[in-house]
């Protein structure tokens, strides 16, 4: 199932609100085969928070079943951040599979 640029932009809605306040722009360049190609432009150029913004976008989009990968053409997501998110998502998936249904809060301190 293909995903549209509109669906991608809708999924990153909370991040987009922050970008709007700082003149940042997410440009969806391609969505072929579930490989989402993005560019962070406008106020994102030269901003020291751009890697964190890219990390939030990557995390939000990788939760979608129709997304295989998220590629930032400007290189805003360092490999160590990508690895961190992938490990976090693997832990979340394992935790969801192993949840016993009790009402005790679960989590970890990072």
C-alpha positions in Angstrom: 0.0 0.0 0.0 1.5 3.3 -1.1 1.6 6.3 1.1 1.0 9.8 -0.2 2.8 13.0 0.6 -0.3 14.4 2.3 -0.5 11.4 4.6 3.2 11.9 5.5 2.7 15.5 6.3 -0.4 14.7 8.4 1.5 12.1 10.4 4.2 14.6 11.4 1.6 17.2 12.4 2.9 18.0 15.9 6.4 18.5 14.5 5.0 20.6 11.7 3.5 23.0 14.3 7.0 23.7 15.6 8.4 24.0 12.2 5.8 26.5 11.2 6.7 28.7 14.2 10.3 28.7 13.0 9.8 28.9 9.2 10.9 25.3 8.8 9.5 23.3 5.8 9.3 19.6 5.3 9.5 18.7 1.6 8.4 15.3 0.5 10.5 14.3 -2.5 9.5 10.7 -3.0 7.4 7.9 -1.5 8.3 5.0 -3.8 8.1 1.5 -2.4 7.6 2.9 1.2 11.0 4.6 1.1 10.2 8.2 2.1 12.6 10.8 0.9 12.4 14.1 2.7 14.2 17.4 2.8 14.1 19.9 5.7 14.3 23.4 4.3 13.6 27.0 5.2 14.4 27.8 8.8 15.8 24.3 9.2 18.9 25.2 7.2 21.7 25.8 9.7 19.4 25.3 12.7 21.1 23.4 15.5 17.8 21.6 16.3 17.4 20.1 12.9 18.8 16.6 13.9 16.3 16.4 16.7 13.5 17.4 14.4 14.6 14.8 11.9 14.7 12.2 14.7 11.1 13.0 15.7 10.0 12.8 12.1 11.8 9.5 11.6 10.3 8.0 14.7 6.7 9.1 13.8 7.0 7.8 10.2 8.7 4.5 11.0 5.7 3.5 13.1 3.6 3.4 9.9 3.2 -0.1 8.4 3.5 1.3 4.8 6.9 3.0 5.5 10.1 1.0 5.0 12.7 3.8 5.5 12.9 7.5 5.9 15.8 9.2 4.1 16.8 12.8 4.6 18.5 14.1 1.5 20.2 16.8 3.5 21.7 14.3 5.9 19.9 15.7 9.0 19.6 12.4 10.8 23.0 11.1 12.0 23.4 7.3 11.9 23.7 7.0 15.7 20.3 8.7 16.1 18.7 6.3 13.5 20.2 3.4 15.4 18.9 4.7 18.7 15.4 5.0 17.4 15.4 1.6 15.8 16.6 0.1 19.1 13.8 2.0 21.0 11.2 0.8 18.5 12.4 -2.8 18.9 12.2 -2.6 22.7 8.7 -1.1 22.4 7.6 -3.9 20.1 9.0 -6.6 22.4 7.4 -4.9 25.4 4.0 -4.8 23.7 4.3 -8.5 22.8 5.3 -9.4 26.4 2.8 -7.2 28.2 0.8 -9.2 30.8 -2.1 -6.8 30.8 -1.7 -5.7 34.4 -2.3 -2.1 35.3 1.2 -1.3 36.6 3.0 1.4 34.6 5.9 0.2 32.6 8.8 2.1 31.2 12.5 2.7 31.6 14.7 5.6 32.5 17.0 6.5 29.7 
